[in-house]
Structure formats: C-alpha cells, structure tokens
Amino acid sequence: MNEEKKEENKKSKLMPVLDILEESVKVWWKNLKKIVGVYLWGLLFALVSLVVSLLGAVLIAWLGDGAALILKIGASVIVAAGVVASIYFSIRAYMSVFLLVKKDYQGKELDIFKETKKLFWPYFGLTLLTTIFILLWSLLLIIPGIIYSIFYSLACYAFFFEEKRGMAAIRRSIQLVKGYWWPVFGRFLVICLATWIFMAIVSLPLSFVSEDSIFSSLWAGLIQIISFLIGPVVLLFNYRIYRDLVKIKK
C-alpha cells in the first residue's frame, strides 16, 4: 500500500485548474481579434444559409394551400437545404478555431476557414462515432456514459493536433486520459461550472423584465454574442489539459 502511494505521489501532475483558467483567458484575450475574425467567416456563410431558408419559408406561406404540390416540395427543399447548410458552416466555424490555435494564430482568417472544408467529413465522422459510443455506454446506465465521455473528450484534439482520424483519435484520447481520469474530470467540471455561473449572471437581468419586451430581445441577442465570444476560452482550457497530458505521456 505504501509503495502504491509513493508511485501516486511520483506521478506527474496537470497544471492547477485556476492556473489553466488564467492562462486560457490571457491567451484568449491576446488573440481575440484573430479568433473572432476566423469564426465570423463561418457564421457569415451560416447567416446567408439561414436567410435562404427563411426565404423558402416565406415562399411556402405565400404559395398557400392552393399551390401546386411540386412548388411546395421545392420550397420545402430550399428551407431544409438552408438549415443544413447553416449547420455545416457553423461546424466549420468551430473547426477553424482549432486550426487557428494549431497555426499559433498566424495566417489569414479566410484561408484558415477554407482549410476546414477538406477536414469536415473526417471531423464529422469522428464526432458521430464518439457520440454513438457514448450513447451506447449510457444505455448501461448514466455512469458508464460519463466515464467514457471523459475518456473520449480529447479525441478532437488528437484529430487536429496529431492528425489522427476515426478510431485512432479515440484510442489516442483514451491513452492520454488513462491514469488521469479524475484530474481531467475535475478540470472539465470546473470549466463547465464556471461557464454556467458566468452565463447565469449575464442572463440575470432577463428575470426582471417581460419576455415580450424590446429589452428582453436585445439582451437575449447580447447573451448570444457573449456566448460566442467566450466559447473559445473553453476550447483553450481543454487544449491546455491536452498539452499537459501529451507532455506527460511522452
């Protein structure tokens, strides 16, 4: 028993959670302009897609019940295509932040966003695979789902920063987290709670106004912008955990 405790004490430790949070915020603030710039390209294309979808919905309403079936089907296809395209570009916007970090915040924002096109389907496949695995583990009760969601949590970092694909990225994530499940879980829990508390504070004014008021609508829009801005902090926080584990597991 004493030997096991000695080995545990010798094991390399991750950076303290508050230090990770401080470093992540500093890096985020220093590179905020680049992060917003690269993200906005994806959101711009997503917005255009939503406008197309909205036009399709307006067309359906304008056609009315007496319109030909083929016209209604065509308008419905436009709506569906716009929604799918919006999701597609939103995912690529998120992917572009990973590439920006990988490139050490160098390069033109549009060029970085364009690079996500060739990575989209492999990334989407990895996301789908990990989601299916977590759902399958969750069928055995919630605890296995939580355990393996942490084991799989660094797969996307292995995807972008080590260029591993599919099961190779998942196995790499498991390898990195193994032996450090509790420290990783604790740090993820802290960043989730910190984000939730922060957004709860920002959302607090909505509790004192009517949902139908102009202020409520404007403040809700502001909340979305704030959520968009602080999202990369979580990415950078998790990236620091990934870097520590890569260094330890060499």
Backbone as JSON, one array per atom type, in Angstrom:
{
  "sequence": "MNEEKKEENKKSKLMPVLDILEESVKVWWKNLKKIVGVYLWGLLFALVSLVVSLLGAVLIAWLGDGAALILKIGASVIVAAGVVASIYFSIRAYMSVFLLVKKDYQGKELDIFKETKKLFWPYFGLTLLTTIFILLWSLLLIIPGIIYSIFYSLACYAFFFEEKRGMAAIRRSIQLVKGYWWPVFGRFLVICLATWIFMAIVSLPLSFVSEDSIFSSLWAGLIQIISFLIGPVVLLFNYRIYRDLVKIKK",
  "N": [[0.82, -1.2, 0.0], [1.92, 1.27, 0.81], [3.88, 1.53, -1.13], [2.31, 1.9, -3.39], [1.2, 4.38, -2.82], [3.47, 5.94, -2.88], [4.15, 5.74, -5.58], [1.97, 7.01, -6.65], [2.37, 9.61, -5.73], [4.66, 10.23, -7.11], [3.77, 10.47, -9.67], [3.38, 12.52, -12.5], [1.81, 15.71, -12.41], [-1.09, 17.5, -13.57], [-1.37, 20.9, -14.72], [-2.47, 23.21, -12.24], [-5.96, 23.89, -11.83], [-6.93, 26.57, -11.65], [-4.75, 27.98, -12.61], [-4.69, 27.06, -15.23], [-7.11, 28.13, -16.14], [-6.59, 30.88, -15.87], [-4.43, 31.2, -17.66], [-5.69, 30.43, -20.06], [-7.63, 32.42, -20.4], [-6.0, 34.66, -20.69], [-4.59, 34.04, -23.08], [-6.75, 33.87, -24.79], [-7.73, 36.54, -24.7], [-5.55, 37.94, -25.72], [-5.5, 37.07, -28.36], [-7.98, 37.56, -29.35], [-9.06, 39.11, -31.46], [-8.18, 37.77, -33.8], [-9.39, 35.28, -33.35], [-12.13, 35.92, -33.37], [-12.28, 36.92, -35.95], [-11.7, 34.67, -37.62], [-13.76, 33.01, -36.9], [-16.0, 34.44, -37.65], [-16.17, 34.24, -40.42], [-17.23, 31.69, -40.92], [-19.69, 31.98, -39.59], [-20.81, 33.98, -41.11], [-21.32, 32.75, -43.61], [-23.09, 30.87, -42.62], [-25.18, 32.51, -41.8], [-26.06, 33.56, -44.24], [-27.06, 31.21, -45.33], [-29.17, 30.72, -43.58], [-30.8, 32.87, -44.21], [-31.55, 32.19, -46.79], [-33.03, 29.9, -46.18], [-35.08, 31.1, -44.71], [-36.29, 32.64, -46.71], [-37.31, 30.58, -48.24], [-39.24, 29.6, -46.46], [-40.95, 31.81, -46.35], [-41.81, 31.76, -48.97], [-43.28, 29.39, -49.0], [-45.4, 30.11, -47.31], [-46.5, 32.14, -48.84], [-47.34, 30.82, -51.14], [-49.56, 29.34, -50.33], [-52.49, 27.22, -49.7], [-53.54, 26.43, -52.1], [-51.55, 26.07, -53.97], [-49.45, 24.38, -56.39], [-48.34, 21.03, -55.8], [-45.7, 20.4, -56.45], [-44.41, 22.84, -56.32], [-44.57, 23.45, -53.61], [-43.06, 21.38, -52.56], [-40.58, 22.02, -53.67], [-40.06, 24.48, -52.41], [-39.95, 23.61, -49.77], [-37.69, 22.03, -49.88], [-35.78, 23.99, -50.27], [-35.89, 25.31, -47.79], [-35.05, 23.24, -46.05], [-32.49, 22.7, -47.1], [-31.22, 25.14, -46.6], [-31.16, 25.18, -43.79], [-29.57, 22.92, -43.23], [-27.18, 23.69, -44.52], [-26.54, 25.9, -42.95], [-25.95, 24.71, -40.47], [-23.77, 23.19, -41.27], [-21.83, 25.18, -41.99], [-21.58, 26.44, -39.53], [-20.41, 24.46, -37.95], [-17.97, 24.26, -39.28], [-16.99, 26.77, -38.69], [-16.43, 26.52, -35.97], [-14.48, 24.52, -36.15], [-12.47, 25.97, -37.41], [-11.34, 27.5, -35.41], [-9.81, 25.68, -33.97], [-7.86, 25.13, -35.93], [-6.71, 27.64, -36.13], [-5.5, 27.91, -33.61], [-3.7, 25.79, -33.83], [-2.04, 26.79, -35.81], [-0.73, 28.68, -34.42], [-1.96, 31.16, -34.28], [-1.41, 32.45, -36.62], [-1.58, 33.57, -40.04], [-4.08, 34.17, -42.66], [-7.48, 34.83, -41.9], [-9.64, 34.0, -43.58], [-8.38, 32.12, -45.24], [-7.71, 30.17, -43.39], [-10.25, 29.36, -42.59], [-11.12, 28.25, -45.01], [-9.56, 25.95, -45.13], [-10.85, 24.18, -43.5], [-12.71, 22.86, -44.99], [-11.82, 20.48, -46.3], [-11.45, 18.93, -44.11], [-13.85, 18.54, -42.95], [-15.68, 16.26, -43.26], [-14.16, 14.01, -42.24], [-13.91, 14.99, -39.59], [-16.59, 15.28, -38.84], [-17.35, 12.6, -38.99], [-15.79, 11.53, -36.91], [-16.9, 12.89, -34.71], [-19.52, 11.92, -34.83], [-19.02, 9.2, -34.4], [-17.91, 9.13, -31.77], [-20.1, 10.15, -30.38], [-22.03, 8.13, -30.8], [-20.77, 5.98, -29.49], [-20.7, 6.95, -26.84], [-23.44, 7.16, -26.32], [-24.14, 4.46, -26.48], [-22.69, 3.43, -24.31], [-24.04, 4.8, -22.35], [-26.44, 3.49, -22.3], [-26.01, 1.47, -20.57], [-26.5, 2.51, -18.13], [-26.18, 5.75, -16.6], [-23.65, 6.33, -15.49], [-21.48, 4.8, -16.81], [-21.63, 6.15, -19.27], [-20.82, 8.77, -18.6], [-18.21, 8.25, -17.7], [-16.9, 7.28, -20.04], [-17.31, 9.41, -21.75], [-15.5, 11.24, -20.79], [-13.12, 9.86, -21.25], [-13.14, 9.92, -24.04], [-12.95, 12.58, -24.57], [-10.79, 14.07, -25.53], [-10.43, 13.42, -28.13], [-10.98, 15.03, -30.39], [-8.95, 16.86, -30.21], [-6.71, 15.3, -30.63], [-7.3, 14.74, -33.22], [-7.01, 17.22, -34.61], [-4.45, 18.21, -33.8], [-2.65, 16.13, -33.89], [-3.29, 14.88, -36.14], [-4.77, 12.53, -36.27], [-7.22, 10.1, -37.15], [-10.66, 9.04, -36.95], [-11.06, 5.97, -35.25], [-8.43, 5.91, -34.41], [-7.98, 8.43, -33.33], [-9.75, 8.35, -31.19], [-8.68, 6.22, -29.68], [-6.24, 7.37, -29.03], [-7.08, 9.47, -27.39], [-8.13, 8.03, -25.23], [-5.78, 6.83, -24.35], [-4.34, 9.08, -23.48], [-5.93, 10.09, -21.39], [-6.06, 7.98, -19.64], [-5.27, 6.92, -16.41], [-5.41, 9.46, -15.51], [-8.0, 10.16, -15.15], [-9.7, 11.22, -13.09], [-8.42, 13.76, -12.45], [-8.75, 15.02, -14.99], [-11.53, 14.95, -15.29], [-12.28, 16.51, -13.07], [-11.26, 19.03, -13.81], [-12.67, 19.54, -16.17], [-15.19, 19.68, -15.06], [-14.98, 21.97, -13.48], [-14.58, 24.02, -15.42], [-16.97, 23.85, -16.79], [-18.83, 24.49, -14.77], [-17.93, 27.07, -14.14], [-18.43, 28.4, -16.55], [-21.19, 28.09, -16.7], [-22.07, 29.49, -14.4], [-21.13, 32.07, -15.0], [-22.64, 32.66, -17.34], [-25.16, 32.51, -16.22], [-25.15, 34.7, -14.51], [-24.89, 36.77, -16.39], [-27.31, 36.42, -17.68], [-29.12, 37.15, -15.78], [-30.51, 39.73, -15.7], [-32.72, 39.24, -17.36], [-34.6, 38.07, -15.8], [-36.04, 40.02, -14.6], [-37.58, 41.39, -16.37], [-40.22, 41.63, -18.82], [-40.88, 38.89, -21.03], [-41.69, 39.57, -23.55], [-40.75, 42.09, -24.05], [-38.83, 44.77, -25.6], [-36.33, 45.17, -24.53], [-35.78, 42.63, -23.46], [-35.5, 41.08, -25.79], [-33.3, 42.34, -27.0], [-31.36, 41.98, -25.03], [-31.22, 39.2, -24.94], [-30.11, 38.73, -27.43], [-27.61, 39.91, -26.97], [-26.62, 38.13, -25.08], [-26.25, 35.87, -26.65], [-24.16, 36.76, -28.27], [-22.13, 37.13, -26.35], [-21.88, 34.5, -25.45], [-20.88, 33.35, -27.78], [-18.41, 34.67, -27.88], [-17.02, 33.82, -25.58], [-16.83, 31.13, -25.9], [-14.43, 30.04, -27.18], [-12.67, 30.17, -24.99], [-13.17, 27.93, -23.43], [-12.39, 25.96, -25.23], [-9.62, 26.54, -25.37], [-8.92, 26.11, -22.73], [-9.36, 23.32, -22.45], [-7.54, 22.53, -24.35], [-5.12, 23.12, -23.11], [-5.09, 21.2, -21.09], [-4.91, 18.94, -22.7], [-2.36, 19.38, -23.87], [-0.7, 19.19, -21.6], [-1.09, 16.49, -20.91], [-0.11, 15.21, -23.18], [2.59, 15.87, -22.99], [3.22, 14.61, -20.57], [2.75, 11.92, -21.19], [4.69, 11.24, -23.01]],
  "CA": [[0.0, 0.0, 0.0], [2.81, 2.42, 0.87], [4.54, 1.64, -2.43], [1.34, 2.47, -4.32], [1.08, 5.81, -2.51], [4.69, 6.59, -3.36], [4.06, 5.83, -7.03], [0.96, 8.04, -6.94], [2.98, 10.91, -5.47], [5.66, 10.48, -8.13], [3.12, 10.69, -10.95], [3.35, 13.92, -12.91], [0.51, 16.31, -12.22], [-1.53, 18.51, -14.51], [-1.35, 22.26, -14.22], [-3.63, 23.52, -11.39], [-7.11, 24.32, -12.62], [-7.0, 28.03, -11.7], [-3.67, 28.42, -13.5], [-5.15, 26.78, -16.6], [-8.14, 29.11, -16.46], [-5.94, 32.18, -16.04], [-3.66, 31.17, -18.91], [-6.63, 30.36, -21.18], [-8.25, 33.74, -20.56], [-4.96, 35.57, -21.21], [-4.35, 33.7, -24.49], [-7.98, 34.26, -25.5], [-7.79, 37.99, -24.81], [-4.46, 38.38, -26.58], [-5.76, 36.68, -29.75], [-9.42, 37.65, -29.56], [-9.36, 39.66, -32.79], [-7.99, 36.7, -34.78], [-10.39, 34.26, -33.09], [-13.41, 36.43, -33.86], [-12.17, 37.05, -37.4], [-11.79, 33.37, -38.28], [-15.08, 32.47, -36.59], [-17.03, 35.21, -38.35], [-16.34, 33.76, -41.79], [-18.18, 30.59, -40.89], [-21.0, 32.49, -39.19], [-21.34, 34.75, -42.24], [-21.91, 31.79, -44.55], [-24.24, 30.26, -41.94], [-26.25, 33.5, -41.82], [-26.58, 33.57, -45.61], [-27.86, 29.98, -45.48], [-30.42, 30.91, -42.83], [-31.63, 33.8, -44.99], [-32.12, 31.38, -47.88], [-34.06, 29.06, -45.56], [-36.19, 31.98, -44.37], [-36.97, 32.97, -47.96], [-38.08, 29.39, -48.59], [-40.41, 29.56, -45.58], [-41.85, 32.88, -46.81], [-42.39, 31.29, -50.23], [-44.31, 28.4, -48.65], [-46.55, 30.85, -46.79], [-47.08, 32.93, -49.96], [-47.99, 29.91, -52.08], [-50.89, 29.0, -49.82], [-52.97, 25.84, -49.84], [-53.93, 26.1, -53.47], [-50.39, 25.98, -54.85], [-49.11, 23.04, -56.88], [-47.54, 20.24, -54.87], [-44.29, 20.46, -56.83], [-43.88, 24.12, -55.84], [-44.43, 23.33, -52.16], [-41.92, 20.49, -52.32], [-39.38, 22.79, -53.99], [-39.84, 25.47, -51.34], [-39.54, 22.86, -48.57], [-36.29, 21.63, -50.1], [-34.97, 25.2, -50.04], [-35.83, 25.51, -46.34], [-34.21, 22.19, -45.46], [-31.11, 22.91, -47.56], [-30.69, 26.3, -45.89], [-30.88, 24.8, -42.4], [-28.42, 22.0, -43.25], [-26.01, 24.49, -44.86], [-26.22, 26.73, -41.79], [-25.28, 23.83, -39.5], [-22.47, 22.85, -41.89], [-20.89, 26.3, -41.86], [-21.36, 26.7, -38.1], [-19.42, 23.47, -37.52], [-16.68, 24.65, -39.86], [-16.52, 27.93, -37.93], [-15.84, 25.97, -34.75], [-13.25, 23.83, -36.56], [-11.46, 26.94, -37.8], [-10.65, 27.95, -34.21], [-8.79, 24.66, -33.73], [-6.78, 25.33, -36.89], [-6.04, 28.89, -35.77], [-4.62, 27.58, -32.48], [-2.64, 24.93, -34.36], [-1.13, 27.63, -36.58], [-0.2, 29.68, -33.49], [-2.65, 32.41, -34.54], [-0.81, 33.06, -37.8], [-2.28, 33.32, -41.3], [-5.3, 34.93, -42.94], [-8.66, 34.18, -41.35], [-10.42, 33.32, -44.63], [-7.62, 30.95, -45.68], [-7.84, 29.15, -42.34], [-11.6, 28.83, -42.68], [-11.21, 27.41, -46.21], [-8.91, 24.68, -44.85], [-11.76, 23.27, -42.78], [-13.56, 22.15, -45.94], [-11.33, 19.12, -46.53], [-11.45, 18.21, -42.83], [-15.2, 18.48, -42.38], [-16.27, 14.93, -43.18], [-13.46, 13.21, -41.21], [-14.25, 15.51, -38.26], [-17.98, 14.93, -38.59], [-17.36, 11.17, -38.74], [-15.25, 11.32, -35.56], [-17.91, 13.37, -33.76], [-20.63, 10.96, -34.86], [-18.55, 7.95, -33.8], [-17.81, 9.29, -30.32], [-21.47, 10.31, -29.86], [-22.66, 6.8, -30.79], [-20.14, 5.2, -28.42], [-21.16, 7.46, -25.54], [-24.84, 6.76, -26.17], [-24.17, 3.03, -26.21], [-22.25, 3.26, -22.92], [-25.08, 5.35, -21.49], [-27.51, 2.5, -22.18], [-25.68, 0.62, -19.42], [-26.75, 3.47, -17.06], [-25.55, 7.05, -16.87], [-22.25, 6.38, -15.04], [-20.55, 4.45, -17.9], [-21.64, 7.21, -20.28], [-19.98, 9.86, -18.09], [-16.82, 7.77, -17.67], [-16.31, 7.21, -21.38], [-17.31, 10.73, -22.36], [-14.22, 11.85, -20.4], [-12.07, 9.15, -21.98], [-13.18, 10.32, -25.45], [-13.05, 14.05, -24.63], [-9.64, 14.7, -26.21], [-10.3, 12.86, -29.48], [-10.92, 16.09, -31.4], [-7.62, 17.49, -30.12], [-5.82, 14.37, -31.34], [-7.66, 14.89, -34.64], [-6.44, 18.43, -35.19], [-3.05, 18.5, -33.47], [-1.82, 14.97, -34.22], [-3.82, 14.42, -37.43], [-5.3, 11.17, -36.15], [-8.58, 10.03, -37.67], [-11.53, 7.97, -36.53], [-10.74, 5.19, -34.05], [-7.07, 6.26, -33.95], [-8.13, 9.61, -32.47], [-10.42, 7.91, -29.97], [-7.7, 5.44, -28.9], [-5.26, 8.32, -28.52], [-7.72, 10.17, -26.28], [-8.18, 7.08, -24.11], [-4.4, 6.68, -23.88], [-3.95, 10.29, -22.78], [-6.72, 10.27, -20.17], [-5.85, 6.83, -18.75], [-4.45, 7.24, -15.24], [-5.67, 10.85, -15.13], [-9.43, 10.38, -15.36], [-10.25, 12.12, -12.09], [-7.95, 15.14, -12.68], [-9.38, 15.58, -16.18], [-12.95, 15.14, -14.95], [-12.38, 17.65, -12.16], [-11.0, 20.27, -14.55], [-13.82, 19.75, -17.04], [-16.31, 20.08, -14.21], [-14.75, 23.36, -13.07], [-14.8, 24.95, -16.53], [-18.41, 23.82, -17.07], [-19.5, 25.25, -13.72], [-17.55, 28.48, -14.27], [-19.16, 28.93, -17.7], [-22.61, 28.14, -16.34], [-22.25, 30.59, -13.44], [-20.94, 33.33, -15.71], [-23.79, 32.9, -18.21], [-26.32, 32.74, -15.34], [-25.05, 36.1, -14.06], [-25.19, 37.61, -17.56], [-28.73, 36.26, -18.01], [-29.94, 37.56, -14.64], [-31.46, 40.83, -15.97], [-33.93, 38.76, -18.03], [-35.56, 37.64, -14.77], [-36.75, 41.19, -14.08], [-38.32, 42.07, -17.44], [-41.17, 40.8, -19.56], [-40.29, 38.16, -22.15], [-42.12, 40.2, -24.8], [-40.23, 43.45, -24.14], [-37.71, 45.01, -26.51], [-35.1, 44.95, -23.75], [-35.57, 41.19, -23.36], [-34.99, 40.61, -27.09], [-31.95, 42.87, -27.2], [-30.45, 41.34, -24.06], [-31.05, 37.82, -25.38], [-29.13, 38.8, -28.52], [-26.31, 40.18, -26.36], [-26.19, 36.88, -24.45], [-25.74, 35.0, -27.72], [-22.85, 37.29, -28.67], [-21.2, 36.82, -25.26], [-21.66, 33.05, -25.51], [-19.99, 33.15, -28.92], [-17.08, 35.2, -27.59], [-16.3, 33.08, -24.53], [-16.7, 29.72, -26.28], [-13.03, 29.63, -27.37], [-11.96, 30.02, -23.71], [-13.32, 26.52, -23.06], [-11.52, 25.22, -26.14], [-8.23, 26.77, -24.95], [-8.79, 25.45, -21.43], [-9.21, 21.89, -22.71], [-6.29, 22.35, -25.11], [-4.02, 23.12, -22.14], [-5.12, 19.87, -20.48], [-4.38, 18.04, -23.74], [-0.9, 19.6, -23.98], [-0.07, 18.63, -20.41], [-1.13, 15.03, -20.98], [0.82, 14.8, -24.25], [3.93, 16.02, -22.43], [3.4, 13.59, -19.55], [2.7, 10.58, -21.76], [5.79, 11.0, -23.97]],
  "C": [[0.86, 1.26, 0.0], [3.5, 2.65, -0.46], [3.6, 2.29, -3.45], [1.19, 3.97, -4.1], [2.3, 6.57, -3.01], [4.65, 6.78, -4.87], [3.07, 6.93, -7.43], [1.55, 9.42, -6.76], [4.0, 11.28, -6.54], [5.04, 10.85, -9.47], [3.04, 12.18, -11.26], [1.93, 14.46, -12.8], [0.2, 17.32, -13.32], [-1.41, 19.89, -13.88], [-2.59, 22.51, -13.36], [-4.74, 24.2, -12.18], [-7.2, 25.84, -12.73], [-5.92, 28.62, -12.6], [-4.05, 28.19, -14.96], [-6.17, 27.83, -17.04], [-7.53, 30.48, -16.72], [-5.18, 32.25, -17.36], [-4.59, 31.19, -20.12], [-7.26, 31.72, -21.46], [-7.24, 34.73, -21.15], [-4.7, 35.31, -22.7], [-5.56, 34.12, -25.33], [-8.03, 35.77, -25.72], [-6.73, 38.52, -25.78], [-4.79, 38.14, -28.05], [-7.24, 36.8, -30.12], [-9.78, 38.14, -30.96], [-9.24, 38.58, -33.86], [-9.07, 35.62, -34.61], [-11.74, 34.68, -33.64], [-13.4, 36.48, -35.38], [-12.36, 35.72, -38.12], [-13.16, 32.74, -38.06], [-16.16, 33.15, -37.42], [-17.24, 34.75, -39.79], [-17.36, 32.63, -41.85], [-19.59, 31.06, -40.55], [-21.64, 33.32, -40.31], [-22.02, 33.83, -43.25], [-23.15, 31.12, -43.93], [-25.44, 31.21, -41.97], [-26.89, 33.58, -43.2], [-27.49, 32.37, -45.84], [-29.19, 30.1, -44.76], [-31.37, 31.86, -43.57], [-32.31, 33.07, -46.14], [-33.26, 30.51, -47.35], [-35.3, 29.89, -45.22], [-36.99, 32.37, -45.61], [-37.83, 31.79, -48.43], [-39.34, 29.28, -47.76], [-41.44, 30.61, -45.99], [-42.55, 32.45, -48.1], [-43.5, 30.28, -49.97], [-45.58, 29.1, -48.17], [-47.26, 31.61, -47.92], [-47.84, 32.04, -50.93], [-49.4, 29.53, -51.63], [-51.28, 27.56, -50.1], [-53.27, 25.45, -51.27], [-52.77, 25.92, -54.43], [-50.14, 24.54, -55.27], [-48.17, 22.34, -55.91], [-46.05, 20.36, -55.16], [-43.64, 21.75, -56.34], [-43.66, 24.08, -54.33], [-43.23, 22.45, -51.81], [-40.61, 21.24, -52.57], [-39.05, 23.8, -52.91], [-39.39, 24.79, -50.05], [-38.1, 22.4, -48.67], [-35.36, 22.81, -49.85], [-34.8, 25.44, -48.55], [-34.89, 24.51, -45.7], [-32.75, 22.37, -45.83], [-30.46, 24.08, -46.83], [-30.31, 25.97, -44.47], [-29.63, 23.9, -42.34], [-27.13, 22.77, -43.54], [-25.57, 25.36, -43.69], [-25.48, 25.92, -40.73], [-23.88, 23.48, -39.99], [-21.45, 23.96, -41.68], [-20.61, 26.65, -40.4], [-20.33, 25.72, -37.54], [-18.04, 23.83, -38.04], [-16.11, 25.89, -39.16], [-15.83, 27.48, -36.65], [-14.51, 25.27, -35.07], [-12.12, 24.81, -36.86], [-10.7, 27.48, -36.59], [-9.54, 26.96, -33.83], [-7.59, 24.89, -34.65], [-6.01, 26.61, -36.58], [-5.06, 28.66, -34.62], [-3.43, 26.75, -32.96], [-1.59, 25.74, -35.1], [-0.53, 28.76, -35.74], [-0.69, 31.07, -33.86], [-2.03, 33.19, -35.71], [-1.65, 32.72, -39.03], [-3.56, 34.13, -41.43], [-6.53, 34.13, -42.5], [-9.44, 33.4, -42.39], [-9.71, 32.06, -45.1], [-7.74, 29.81, -44.67], [-9.23, 28.53, -42.4], [-11.73, 27.89, -43.88], [-10.59, 26.02, -45.97], [-9.84, 23.68, -44.17], [-12.62, 22.44, -43.74], [-13.12, 20.7, -46.12], [-11.34, 18.27, -45.26], [-12.86, 17.94, -42.31], [-15.7, 17.06, -42.21], [-15.5, 14.01, -42.23], [-13.8, 13.67, -39.79], [-15.69, 15.14, -37.89], [-18.11, 13.44, -38.27], [-16.86, 10.84, -37.34], [-16.28, 11.74, -34.51], [-19.08, 12.4, -33.67], [-20.25, 9.66, -34.16], [-18.49, 8.05, -32.28], [-19.2, 9.44, -29.68], [-22.17, 8.96, -29.77], [-22.09, 5.95, -29.66], [-20.63, 5.64, -27.04], [-22.62, 7.08, -25.28], [-24.96, 5.28, -25.84], [-23.73, 2.74, -24.77], [-23.33, 3.75, -21.96], [-26.26, 4.4, -21.33], [-27.27, 1.56, -21.01], [-25.89, 1.37, -18.1], [-25.87, 4.7, -17.28], [-24.07, 7.08, -16.53], [-21.27, 5.96, -16.13], [-20.49, 5.51, -18.99], [-20.77, 8.38, -19.88], [-18.5, 9.46, -18.14], [-16.19, 7.82, -19.05], [-16.39, 8.54, -22.13], [-16.03, 11.48, -22.0], [-13.07, 11.17, -21.14], [-12.0, 9.59, -23.44], [-13.03, 11.83, -25.64], [-11.92, 14.72, -25.39], [-9.45, 14.18, -27.63], [-10.19, 13.94, -30.55], [-9.59, 16.82, -31.37], [-6.58, 16.61, -30.79], [-6.06, 14.47, -32.85], [-6.93, 16.07, -35.26], [-4.93, 18.55, -34.98], [-2.11, 17.32, -33.7], [-2.26, 14.32, -35.52], [-4.22, 12.95, -37.39], [-6.77, 11.18, -36.55], [-9.35, 8.87, -37.07], [-11.13, 7.3, -35.22], [-9.35, 5.51, -33.53], [-7.12, 7.47, -33.02], [-8.77, 9.24, -31.14], [-9.45, 7.13, -29.08], [-6.65, 6.35, -28.29], [-5.82, 9.08, -27.32], [-7.76, 9.27, -25.04], [-6.79, 6.93, -23.49], [-3.98, 7.88, -23.04], [-4.66, 10.42, -21.42], [-6.45, 9.16, -19.16], [-4.85, 7.18, -17.63], [-4.66, 8.66, -14.73], [-7.15, 11.18, -15.24], [-9.99, 11.4, -14.38], [-9.73, 13.55, -12.23], [-8.6, 15.8, -13.9], [-10.85, 15.88, -15.92], [-13.14, 16.38, -14.07], [-12.19, 18.97, -12.88], [-12.14, 20.57, -15.51], [-15.02, 20.24, -16.24], [-16.19, 21.55, -13.8], [-15.06, 24.32, -14.21], [-16.28, 24.98, -16.91], [-19.18, 24.65, -16.04], [-19.2, 26.75, -13.84], [-18.31, 29.13, -15.43], [-20.63, 29.09, -17.38], [-22.9, 29.31, -15.39], [-22.14, 31.94, -14.13], [-22.15, 33.66, -16.57], [-25.06, 33.15, -17.4], [-26.33, 34.18, -14.85], [-25.42, 37.05, -15.2], [-26.68, 37.58, -17.88], [-29.66, 36.79, -16.93], [-30.91, 38.7, -14.94], [-32.75, 40.37, -16.64], [-35.0, 38.33, -17.03], [-36.45, 38.78, -14.3], [-37.55, 41.93, -15.15], [-39.26, 41.09, -18.12], [-40.49, 40.13, -20.75], [-40.62, 38.81, -23.49], [-41.54, 41.6, -25.0], [-39.07, 43.55, -25.12], [-36.39, 44.75, -25.81], [-34.77, 43.46, -23.67], [-34.98, 40.64, -24.66], [-33.56, 41.07, -27.32], [-30.95, 42.18, -26.27], [-30.19, 39.87, -24.44], [-30.05, 37.75, -26.54], [-27.73, 39.04, -27.99], [-25.75, 38.91, -25.71], [-25.61, 35.92, -25.49], [-24.36, 35.45, -28.17], [-21.79, 36.95, -27.62], [-20.86, 35.34, -25.26], [-20.69, 32.7, -26.65], [-18.56, 33.57, -28.61], [-16.31, 34.36, -26.58], [-16.15, 31.6, -24.85], [-15.26, 29.26, -26.48], [-12.23, 29.52, -26.08], [-12.01, 28.56, -23.26], [-12.42, 25.65, -23.93], [-10.06, 25.33, -25.72], [-7.95, 26.11, -23.6], [-8.53, 23.95, -21.62], [-7.92, 21.58, -23.49], [-5.09, 22.32, -24.17], [-3.95, 21.77, -21.43], [-4.51, 18.85, -21.44], [-2.86, 18.16, -23.83], [-0.17, 19.0, -22.79], [0.0, 17.1, -20.48], [-0.2, 14.49, -22.07], [2.25, 14.83, -23.73], [4.2, 14.91, -21.41], [3.53, 12.19, -20.15], [3.77, 10.31, -22.8], [6.67, 9.86, -23.52]]
}
